[in-house]
Amino acid sequence: MARFLALLAILATANAFVIHKPSGSSNSHISTYSPTTTTTTTTSLYSRHRKKMPKLGLPADQRKALLRALTTETIRHGRIKTTLVRARAVRKHVDHMITLAKNPTLHSRRQAMGYIYDKQLVHALFENAGERYKDREGGYSRVLRTMPRQGDNAKMAIIELV
């Protein structure tokens, strides 16, 4: 299937130029290239429009468990070291949990309990986040790039609470 699509793409670009030989001129042996007025468009079978969630190379259930675990550990320790892509993905969830903690209603507490693995951590977060982040309207965590990981040269980062 991939070879067939590649062949179609090559044929579509090859038909974009047509050889025109000038008529009635003495230089009839010279060929000139000029683009034609018709264009051919190819469509991709696998478009990812409006799919901003990084897949992290995992199935959906494993990806969700990984993000929940990283969110829990970031809130527990205040700073963790992970890959850059994972840090950027988990930043959204950490900020959301702190936003829930700033609004100490029963509904927001239950939402946080459904996401964070540790019950005592949720209680501590709801007690401390209100006064710690009262003047801040977002951006509760920051991602700092560090040296690449030795072994596979993966881009590493530190995600920390501000």
Order of alpha helices (4+ residues) and beta strands (2+ residues): alpha-beta-beta-alpha-beta-alpha-alpha-alpha-beta-beta
